[in-house]
Amino acid sequence: MSLSVEVISPDQLGEVQTLGVFALAGDGEAAPSLLAGLPAVAADLGVPAELDPEVCARDGFKGKVGQVLRLSATAGPRVLVIGLGPADGLDLERWRRGAAALVRSAGEGGDAALLVPADAPGAALAEGSVLAAYRFDAYRSTPSPRVLDRLFVVTDSDALRESFRRGAIAADAVSFARDLVNTPPSDLNPTQLAERVSERLRDRSGTTLEVWEKDRIEAEHLGGLLAVARGSDQPPRLIVANYAPARPIEVDGRVPHVVLVGKGITFDSGGLSLKTPDGMTTMKTDMSGAAIVLAAISVCGELDVRVRVTAIAPVTENMPGPSAIKPGDVFRARNGATIEVLNTDAEGRLVLADGLSLAAELEPDAIIDVATLTGAQVVALGRSIGALFGSDPRLIDQLVEAGRSAGEPLWPMPLPEEYADHIDSDVADMKNMGRAGEAGSIAAALLLARFVGEVPWAHLDIAGPARTGESSGYLTKGGTAFGVRTLLEYLAVRVQT
């Protein structure tokens, strides 16, 4: 069950078990200090006017980000003081981590109230608290211990209330994508994924859905998707969602149009280029790109996104069945280009070739693809930062800023033309592997670039940050849905300015 969150005014606050307030780290040896501007009700609930330096020193509380100080109280709710770090550089991510720390520290069940100043960033508070409470318990006989039942954010600010609403919507989209990624692969084959998305998008404002089955995929010449799907007994799907804004903006006489493309490999065995047993254990995560773009488009109406958005997800399993594509085979993608397959475990770029071709045919203003594409991305940037490639400096800058605001850092990577021969094939237009041990993420991105034409394009390789091995902050072990909030920030704010 998800955490219930609500913004209320001070006069609406009833009895709660836990009260949370934020504190800033002191300069040098100075003690941490509570945030100024808390609602007047704070004093009545046992929040001191200032923190006792001796208590802080005794408990080692310095106000670091996410650090928690428990104040003793003889009556009323227990008070938790959550550190936000120093006042300098106090960004949205620290607010998210602070809200997450409150949720994780509040214990099992019950209600908590968070007292905040009127200028606190409501969206970050909503994201941090809701996502920290996320649990995937669909397959547990006994549910995971609950964190909180309800969280009340206490303020008199209408602006904070609206910002909090938007953050809760974004967090709901992230939770939906996480649920998809965490579902066992035999319970989320391509057909089932399409059904889950159809249910999610039903009656969503301004959003329509189309699902192509195998006959349509063959008729539309999606050779990459069909090639990867050959080894599985589960038929592929091509999911296309469209969002038309109720209040569109116009630029140069037309409504801007952004196409999102997400890799949807619901399970990746590696095909005939079989992965190791350990390498396969998390391969239900390989449809993260599809989950992310479809989750993002599902809330565009609620967030009043004012540009047109299309989400395209080529979806299949990659299995080593008797009809599986073989190393050395050549197939023709949607745009007519041929690709020699040297490694069947480099399948994501094959299905994306078709998805990007379809996106380019729509002649949008921008194409953004999201994929757990290469192990080389993890080697280069680890598990917290996504790799960002692209053809358009402005689009890259917008996504970097969107990721920074969302707490999902992206690092711009080069696309050097002198590496183009890494994917030259002896028998086809290109091959699906670069040179062994060299620039693997770049080689994959260079292949994708051949399918977008002249449309401004960006590629997010999120192989590392798509999954976490531990619960910390507002991340819960399993799929992270890294990229949902970045796309929403881009669509709702960056692309409209």
C-alpha positions in Angstrom: 0.0 0.0 0.0 1.4 3.4 -0.9 1.9 6.2 1.5 -1.0 8.7 1.8 0.3 12.2 1.6 -1.7 15.4 2.1 -1.0 19.1 2.5 -3.0 20.7 5.3 -3.2 24.0 7.1 -2.1 24.2 10.8 -5.7 24.4 12.0 -6.4 21.0 10.3 -3.7 19.1 12.2 -5.0 16.5 14.6 -3.1 14.1 16.7 0.0 12.5 15.1 2.6 10.1 16.5 5.6 11.8 14.9 6.4 15.4 14.1 9.2 16.3 11.7 11.1 19.5 11.2 14.2 20.4 9.2 17.5 21.8 10.4 20.5 23.3 8.6 24.1 22.5 9.5 26.0 25.1 11.4 29.1 26.9 10.2 32.3 25.5 11.6 31.7 24.5 15.2 28.3 26.1 15.4 25.4 23.9 16.3 22.7 23.1 13.7 19.7 25.5 13.6 16.1 24.8 12.8 14.7 26.3 9.7 13.1 29.7 10.1 9.5 30.4 9.2 7.8 27.3 10.6 4.1 27.5 11.2 3.2 29.0 14.6 1.7 25.7 15.8 5.3 24.3 16.1 5.8 25.7 19.6 2.5 24.3 20.8 3.6 20.8 19.6 6.8 20.8 21.5 9.3 22.0 18.8 11.9 24.1 20.6 12.8 27.6 19.4 16.3 26.4 18.9 18.4 23.3 19.2 20.4 22.6 22.3 24.1 22.4 21.3 24.8 20.0 24.1 22.1 17.6 22.9 23.3 17.8 19.3 26.9 17.2 20.4 25.9 14.3 22.7 24.0 12.6 19.8 26.5 13.5 17.1 23.9 15.5 15.2 25.6 18.0 12.8 22.7 18.6 10.5 24.1 16.6 7.6 21.8 15.7 4.8 19.4 12.9 6.0 20.8 12.8 9.5 18.1 12.5 12.2 18.0 13.8 15.8 15.3 12.4 18.1 14.2 14.9 20.7 12.9 13.6 24.0 9.4 14.6 24.9 7.2 14.0 28.0 3.9 14.5 26.1 2.7 15.0 22.6 4.3 13.6 19.4 7.9 12.7 19.3 9.9 15.2 17.4 12.4 14.2 14.7 14.8 16.8 13.4 16.1 16.1 9.9 19.3 17.6 8.6 19.4 19.3 5.2 23.1 20.2 5.3 24.5 23.7 5.1 22.4 26.6 3.9 24.7 27.2 0.9 23.8 25.0 -2.0 20.5 23.8 -0.5 19.1 22.3 -3.7 15.9 20.2 -4.4 17.7 16.9 -4.0 18.6 17.7 -0.4 14.9 18.4 0.3 14.0 15.1 -1.3 16.6 13.2 0.8 15.4 15.0 3.9 11.8 14.0 3.3 12.9 10.5 2.7 14.8 10.4 5.9 11.7 11.4 7.9 9.7 8.6 6.3 12.3 6.0 6.9 12.9 7.1 10.5 9.2 7.4 11.6 8.8 3.7 12.3 6.1 1.3 11.3 2.6 2.6 10.7 0.9 5.6 12.2 0.7 9.2 11.1 3.3 11.9 10.9 3.3 15.6 10.3 6.1 17.6 8.6 6.2 21.3 9.5 7.8 23.4 6.8 8.2 27.1 5.9 6.0 28.5 3.2 8.9 28.7 0.7 9.8 25.0 0.9 9.7 23.1 -2.4 6.6 21.0 -2.2 7.3 18.8 -5.3 10.6 17.7 -3.8 9.0 16.9 -0.5 6.3 14.8 -2.2 8.8 12.9 -4.3 11.1 12.2 -1.5 8.4 11.0 0.9 6.3 9.0 -1.5 9.2 7.2 -3.1 10.9 6.4 0.2 7.7 4.6 1.2 7.6 2.6 -2.0 7.5 -1.2 -1.5 6.9 -4.0 -4.1 5.0 -6.6 -2.1 2.8 -8.3 -4.7 4.6 -11.6 -4.3 5.2 -11.6 -0.6 3.1 -13.8 1.7 3.7 -11.3 4.5 4.0 -7.7 3.4 7.2 -5.7 4.2 7.0 -3.7 7.4 5.2 -0.5 6.7 6.8 2.9 7.1 4.0 5.4 7.7 0.3 5.2 7.0 -0.2 9.0 6.4 2.0 12.0 6.1 0.7 15.5 6.5 2.7 18.5 5.3 1.6 21.5 7.4 1.7 24.9 5.7 -0.4 27.9 4.9 1.1 28.3 1.4 -1.2 27.6 -1.6 1.9 27.6 -3.9 3.5 24.8 -1.8 0.2 22.9 -2.0 0.1 23.0 -5.8 3.8 22.2 -6.0 3.3 19.2 -3.7 0.4 18.0 -5.8 2.6 17.9 -8.9 5.4 16.1 -7.0 3.0 13.5 -5.8 1.8 12.9 -9.4 5.4 12.5 -10.6 6.1 10.1 -7.7 3.0 8.0 -8.7 4.4 7.7 -12.3 7.8 6.6 -10.9 6.0 4.0 -8.7 4.1 2.7 -11.7 7.3 2.3 -13.7 9.0 0.6 -10.7 6.1 -1.9 -10.4 6.6 -2.8 -14.1 10.3 -3.3 -13.8 10.1 -5.3 -10.5 7.4 -7.7 -11.8 8.8 -11.2 -12.6 9.4 -11.6 -16.3 7.1 -14.6 -16.7 4.3 -12.3 -15.4 5.2 -9.4 -17.7 5.7 -10.7 -21.2 5.2 -8.3 -24.1 1.4 -9.0 -24.2 1.0 -8.5 -20.4 3.1 -5.3 -20.5 0.8 -3.9 -23.2 -2.2 -4.8 -21.1 -0.8 -3.2 -18.0 -0.1 0.0 -19.9 -3.5 0.0 -21.5 -5.1 -0.2 -18.1 -2.9 2.6 -16.8 -3.7 4.9 -19.7 -7.5 4.2 -19.8 -9.4 7.5 -19.4 -6.2 9.5 -19.0 -6.7 13.1 -20.1 -5.7 13.7 -23.7 -4.0 10.3 -24.1 -4.7 7.5 -26.6 -3.0 4.2 -27.0 -2.3 1.9 -30.0 -0.8 -1.6 -29.7 0.7 -3.3 -32.8 0.6 -7.1 -32.7 2.9 -9.3 -34.8 1.0 -9.1 -38.0 1.1 -5.3 -38.0 4.7 -5.3 -37.0 5.6 -7.5 -40.0 3.5 -5.3 -42.3 5.3 -2.2 -41.0 8.7 -3.8 -41.7 10.1 -3.6 -38.1 12.9 -5.9 -38.9 14.9 -5.2 -35.7 12.0 -6.0 -33.4 11.1 -9.1 -35.4 14.8 -10.3 -35.4 15.1 -10.1 -31.6 11.7 -11.7 -31.1 12.5 -14.8 -33.1 14.0 -16.8 -30.2 10.9 -16.4 -28.0 7.5 -18.1 -28.0 6.0 -14.8 -26.8 4.9 -12.5 -29.7 6.4 -9.0 -29.8 4.4 -5.8 -29.3 4.9 -2.2 -30.4 3.2 0.2 -28.0 2.4 3.7 -29.2 0.8 6.3 -26.9 -0.1 9.8 -27.9 -0.8 12.8 -25.8 -2.6 15.9 -27.1 -2.5 18.9 -24.6 -5.7 20.6 -23.6 -3.9 24.0 -23.5 -1.3 23.7 -26.2 1.4 26.3 -26.7 2.5 27.3 -30.1 6.0 28.0 -31.4 6.3 29.5 -34.9 2.7 28.6 -35.6 2.8 25.0 -34.5 2.5 22.9 -31.3 5.9 21.4 -30.4 6.0 17.6 -30.6 8.4 15.4 -28.6 8.7 11.7 -29.2 10.0 9.4 -26.5 11.3 6.0 -27.4 11.9 3.3 -24.7 13.7 -0.1 -25.0 11.3 -2.8 -23.9 13.1 -6.1 -23.5 10.9 -7.8 -20.9 13.6 -10.5 -20.3 17.1 -10.6 -21.8 18.8 -14.0 -21.8 21.3 -12.7 -24.3 19.8 -14.9 -27.0 22.3 -17.3 -28.5 25.1 -15.1 -27.2 23.9 -16.3 -23.8 24.6 -14.3 -20.7 26.1 -15.9 -17.6 23.7 -17.1 -14.8 24.6 -14.1 -12.7 24.3 -11.8 -15.6 20.7 -12.9 -16.2 19.4 -12.5 -12.6 18.4 -8.8 -13.0 17.4 -8.9 -16.7 13.7 -8.2 -16.0 15.1 -4.7 -15.6 15.8 -4.5 -19.4 12.4 -3.1 -20.1 13.1 0.0 -18.0 13.2 2.3 -20.9 9.7 1.3 -22.1 8.4 1.6 -18.5 9.9 5.0 -18.1 8.6 6.6 -21.3 5.1 5.1 -20.8 4.9 6.1 -17.2 5.9 9.7 -18.1 3.3 10.1 -20.8 0.6 8.7 -18.5 0.7 11.8 -16.3 1.2 14.5 -18.9 -2.5 15.4 -18.7 -2.4 15.8 -14.9 0.7 17.9 -15.1 -0.9 20.1 -17.9 2.1 19.5 -20.2 1.4 21.9 -23.1 3.3 20.2 -26.0 2.4 17.1 -28.0 4.0 13.9 -26.8 4.3 10.5 -28.4 5.8 7.4 -26.6 7.0 4.5 -28.6 8.0 1.2 -27.0 9.2 -1.8 -29.0 8.6 -4.8 -26.7 9.9 -8.4 -26.9 11.9 -11.0 -25.0 15.4 -12.0 -26.1 15.6 -15.7 -25.9 17.7 -18.5 -27.4 14.9 -20.5 -29.0 15.2 -22.7 -32.1 14.4 -19.8 -34.4 16.6 -17.3 -32.7 18.7 -14.9 -34.7 22.3 -16.1 -35.1 25.6 -14.3 -35.0 26.4 -13.4 -38.6 22.8 -12.9 -39.6 21.7 -9.6 -41.3 18.3 -7.9 -41.0 16.8 -4.8 -42.5 15.4 -2.2 -40.1 12.3 0.0 -40.6 14.2 2.7 -42.4 15.8 0.3 -44.9 19.2 0.1 -43.4 20.8 -3.3 -42.9 22.5 -4.4 -39.7 24.8 -7.4 -39.2 24.3 -9.1 -35.9 27.6 -10.2 -34.4 26.4 -10.5 -30.8 22.7 -11.3 -30.1 23.1 -9.8 -26.6 23.5 -6.4 -28.2 19.8 -6.5 -29.0 18.6 -3.2 -27.5 20.0 -1.2 -30.3 18.2 -3.5 -32.8 14.7 -2.8 -31.5 15.5 0.9 -30.9 16.5 1.2 -34.6 12.9 0.5 -35.5 11.5 2.7 -32.7 13.7 5.6 -33.7 12.9 5.1 -37.4 9.2 5.4 -36.6 9.8 8.5 -34.4 11.8 10.2 -37.2 8.9 9.6 -39.6 6.7 11.7 -37.4 9.0 14.7 -38.0 8.9 15.9 -34.4 10.8 18.7 -32.8 12.8 16.3 -30.7 13.4 12.6 -30.1 14.6 11.2 -26.8 15.3 7.5 -26.3 15.8 5.8 -22.9 17.4 2.4 -22.6 19.4 0.1 -20.3 21.7 -0.3 -23.3 25.4 -1.1 -22.4 27.5 -2.5 -19.7 30.1 0.0 -20.8 27.9 2.8 -19.4 28.3 1.3 -15.9 32.0 1.1 -16.3 32.2 4.7 -17.4 29.8 6.3 -14.9 28.8 3.8 -12.3 25.3 3.3 -10.9 24.2 6.8 -10.0 24.8 8.8 -13.3 23.2 8.2 -16.7 25.1 8.7 -19.9 23.7 11.3 -22.3 24.4 11.3 -26.0 22.8 13.6 -28.6 22.9 15.5 -31.8 21.6 18.9 -30.5 23.4 21.0 -27.9 20.3 22.8 -26.8 18.4 19.6 -26.2 21.4 18.1 -24.3 21.6 21.2 -22.1 17.9 21.1 -21.4 18.1 17.5 -20.4 21.2 18.0 -18.2 19.3 20.8 -16.4 16.2 18.7 -16.1 18.2 15.8 -14.7 19.9 18.1 -12.2 16.5 19.5 -11.0 15.1 16.0 -10.8 18.0 14.5 -8.9 18.8 12.2 -11.8 22.2 13.3 -13.0 23.2 12.9 -16.6 26.7 13.2 -18.0 27.1 14.4 -21.6 29.2 12.0 -23.7 30.9 12.5 -27.0 29.8 11.1 -30.4 33.2 11.4 -32.3 32.8 11.0 -36.0 36.3 9.3 -36.1 34.7 6.4 -34.2 32.1 5.8 -36.9 34.2 3.0 -38.4 33.8 1.0 -35.2 30.4 -0.2 -36.5 31.4 -0.6 -40.1 30.4 -4.1 -41.4 31.9 -6.1 -44.2 28.6 -7.4 -45.4 25.9 -4.8 -44.3 25.4 -1.1 -43.7 26.6 -1.5 -40.1 27.2 -4.1 -37.4 25.7 -4.2 -34.0 29.0 -4.4 -32.1 32.0 -2.0 -31.9 35.6 -2.9 -31.2 36.1 -5.2 -28.2 36.9 -3.2 -25.0 36.7 0.2 -26.7 34.0 2.9 -26.3 31.1 0.4 -26.1 28.5 3.0 -25.2 29.7 5.4 -27.9 29.5 2.7 -30.5 25.9 1.8 -29.6 24.9 5.5 -29.6 26.6 6.0 -33.0 24.4 3.2 -34.4 21.3 4.7 -33.0 22.2 8.1 -34.5 21.8 6.6 -38.0 18.0 6.2 -37.4 16.9 9.6 -36.4 17.6 11.6 -39.6 18.0 15.3 -39.0 15.6 15.5 -36.0 17.2 16.8 -32.8 17.9 13.7 -30.8 19.1 12.6 -27.3 19.9 9.1 -26.0 19.9 8.2 -22.3 21.8 5.1 -21.5 20.7 4.2 -18.0 22.1 0.7 -17.6 23.7 1.6 -14.3 21.2 3.8 -12.5 18.1 1.8 -13.6 18.6 -0.6 -10.7 19.8 -0.3 -7.1 21.1 -3.1 -4.9 20.1 -1.5 -1.6 17.4 0.7 -0.1 18.7 4.2 0.7 17.2 7.7 0.6 14.2 7.6 -1.6 15.4 4.5 -3.6 14.2 1.0 -2.7 16.1 -2.1 -3.7 15.2 -3.1 -7.3 14.1 -1.0 -10.2 14.5 2.8 -9.8 12.7 4.1 -12.8 15.6 6.6 -13.2 14.6 9.0 -15.9 10.8 9.4 -15.3 11.2 12.6 -13.3 13.8 14.0 -15.7 11.5 13.5 -18.7 8.6 15.1 -16.8 10.7 18.1 -15.8 11.8 18.5 -19.4 8.2 18.2 -20.8 6.5 20.3 -18.2 9.1 23.0 -17.7 12.2 23.0 -20.0 10.7 22.4 -23.4 8.0 25.0 -22.7 10.4 27.8 -21.9 
